[in-house]
Amino acid sequence: MLLISGVLLMGVVFGVIGCGDNEEPEVVKTSPKSTTSVETASPFQQQTFENIKSAHYVSSDPANNALLVSPPGQVTIYFNFNLGTNNYIKVNRDGKDVNSGTLTVAADRLSMSQPVDAAATGNYKVEYQASWPDGSYHFGSFGFSVQLP
C-alpha cells in the first residue's frame, strides 16, 4: 500500500500521471489600455429654486424656475407697493456675480430692474432687497435657468 502511494505521489510531482491532455496553458492576449481619456461634459441639469417672496412681491421676469433658451438682458421684480431708495438685486451663476449695470426703479416705483450678463448655459440665483418709503425693507430670492442650444 505504501508503494502504491509513493508511485502515485511521484506521478503527480513529476507529471507522469495527468488528467487528460498535457497542453500548454492558454495565454490570453489583451490589448494595452489607452492612456488618454476623453472627458465629456455632464449634461445641463436645471436647478429648482425656492421662491422666497418679500412683502408686496407680485412677480418677476424671468419667473421663478423658468427655463430660458435665450439669455435675458435684465431681471425685473414687480411689487404692489411703492419702493423706497435702499434696493438691490444680485444675480449669480455658480457663485459668480453676473450683474452688468446699475439697478433702476421704475417711474411708478412698483418695479426694479437689474441688467445682467446671463449669456451662458446655467442656473442663475437672484437675491434681492426691496425697501419701502418708511425705511423698512424685506429680502427675497428666486432663480431661473438658461439652456442655450
C-alpha positions as CSV (number, residue, x, y, z in Angstrom):
1,M,0.0,0.0,0.0
2,L,2.9,2.3,0.8
3,L,4.5,1.5,-2.5
4,I,1.4,2.4,-4.5
5,S,1.0,5.7,-2.6
6,G,4.6,6.6,-3.3
7,V,4.2,5.8,-7.1
8,L,1.1,8.0,-7.2
9,L,2.8,10.8,-5.4
10,M,5.8,10.7,-7.8
11,G,3.4,10.7,-10.8
12,V,1.7,13.8,-9.6
13,V,5.0,15.6,-8.7
14,F,6.8,14.7,-12.0
15,G,3.7,15.0,-14.2
16,V,3.7,11.3,-15.2
17,I,0.1,10.9,-14.3
18,G,-2.1,13.6,-15.9
19,C,-5.7,14.4,-16.3
20,G,-6.4,14.5,-20.0
21,D,-4.1,16.2,-22.5
22,N,-0.9,17.8,-21.5
23,E,-1.4,21.0,-23.2
24,E,0.3,24.3,-22.6
25,P,-1.8,26.7,-20.5
26,E,-3.8,29.1,-22.7
27,V,-2.4,32.5,-22.9
28,V,-5.0,35.3,-23.1
29,K,-3.7,38.2,-25.1
30,T,-5.1,41.7,-24.3
31,S,-4.5,44.9,-26.0
32,P,-2.9,47.6,-23.9
33,K,-5.2,50.1,-22.3
34,S,-5.3,53.6,-23.8
35,T,-3.5,56.1,-21.7
36,T,-5.7,59.0,-22.9
37,S,-9.1,59.6,-21.5
38,V,-11.9,61.6,-23.1
39,E,-13.7,63.9,-20.7
40,T,-17.3,64.5,-21.5
41,A,-19.2,67.4,-20.1
42,S,-22.1,66.4,-18.0
43,P,-25.4,67.4,-19.5
44,F,-27.1,70.5,-18.2
45,Q,-29.4,69.9,-15.3
46,Q,-31.9,72.6,-14.3
47,Q,-32.0,73.5,-10.7
48,T,-35.2,74.1,-8.8
49,F,-35.3,77.3,-6.7
50,E,-37.5,78.1,-3.8
51,N,-39.3,81.4,-4.4
52,I,-38.8,83.3,-1.2
53,K,-41.1,86.3,-1.7
54,S,-40.6,89.6,0.1
55,A,-43.6,91.5,1.3
56,H,-45.5,93.2,-1.6
57,Y,-43.9,90.9,-4.2
58,V,-46.1,90.3,-7.2
59,S,-44.0,88.6,-9.9
60,S,-40.6,88.6,-11.6
61,D,-39.3,88.4,-15.1
62,P,-37.9,85.8,-15.6
63,A,-40.3,83.9,-13.5
64,N,-39.1,81.6,-10.7
65,N,-37.8,78.3,-12.2
66,A,-38.2,79.5,-15.8
67,L,-36.1,77.6,-18.3
68,L,-35.0,80.1,-21.0
69,V,-33.5,79.2,-24.4
70,S,-32.1,82.7,-24.8
71,P,-30.4,84.9,-22.2
72,P,-32.4,87.7,-20.6
73,G,-30.9,91.1,-20.7
74,Q,-32.2,92.0,-17.2
75,V,-34.1,90.8,-14.2
76,T,-37.2,92.7,-13.2
77,I,-39.2,92.3,-10.0
78,Y,-42.7,93.7,-9.6
79,F,-44.4,94.9,-6.4
80,N,-47.8,96.1,-5.3
81,F,-46.3,98.8,-3.0
82,N,-44.1,101.8,-3.8
83,L,-40.4,101.1,-3.5
84,G,-38.1,103.2,-1.3
85,T,-34.5,104.0,-2.0
86,N,-32.4,101.2,-0.5
87,N,-32.9,98.4,-3.1
88,Y,-30.7,95.8,-4.8
89,I,-30.9,92.8,-7.0
90,K,-27.9,90.4,-7.0
91,V,-27.7,87.7,-9.7
92,N,-25.1,85.0,-9.8
93,R,-24.3,81.8,-11.7
94,D,-22.2,79.2,-9.8
95,G,-21.4,81.9,-7.2
96,K,-20.1,84.3,-9.8
97,D,-21.8,87.8,-10.0
98,V,-23.4,88.4,-13.4
99,N,-24.8,91.9,-12.7
100,S,-23.7,94.1,-15.6
101,G,-25.1,97.6,-14.9
102,T,-27.0,99.8,-12.5
103,L,-30.3,98.9,-10.8
104,T,-33.2,101.1,-11.9
105,V,-36.5,101.7,-10.2
106,A,-39.5,102.3,-12.5
107,A,-41.0,105.8,-12.5
108,D,-44.2,104.4,-10.9
109,R,-41.9,102.9,-8.1
110,L,-43.6,99.5,-8.5
111,S,-40.7,97.5,-10.1
112,M,-37.0,97.4,-10.1
113,S,-34.7,96.0,-12.8
114,Q,-31.1,94.9,-12.9
115,P,-29.2,94.4,-16.2
116,V,-27.4,91.0,-16.2
117,D,-24.9,89.1,-18.4
118,A,-26.6,85.7,-18.4
119,A,-25.3,84.6,-21.8
120,A,-24.1,81.2,-20.6
121,T,-26.0,77.9,-20.0
122,G,-26.5,77.5,-16.3
123,N,-28.6,78.1,-13.2
124,Y,-29.0,81.7,-12.0
125,K,-29.9,82.7,-8.5
126,V,-31.5,86.0,-7.8
127,E,-31.4,87.6,-4.3
128,Y,-32.9,91.0,-3.7
129,Q,-33.8,93.6,-1.1
130,A,-36.9,95.7,-1.5
131,S,-37.2,98.8,0.6
132,W,-40.3,100.9,1.4
133,P,-40.8,104.6,1.9
134,D,-40.9,104.2,5.7
135,G,-37.3,102.8,5.6
136,S,-38.3,99.2,6.3
137,Y,-37.1,96.5,3.8
138,H,-37.6,92.8,3.0
139,F,-35.4,90.2,1.4
140,G,-36.4,87.6,-1.2
141,S,-34.9,85.2,-3.7
142,F,-35.7,83.0,-6.7
143,G,-33.9,81.6,-9.7
144,F,-34.1,80.8,-13.3
145,S,-32.1,78.6,-15.8
146,V,-30.7,79.3,-19.2
147,Q,-30.1,76.5,-21.6
148,L,-28.6,77.7,-24.9
149,P,-28.7,75.5,-28.0
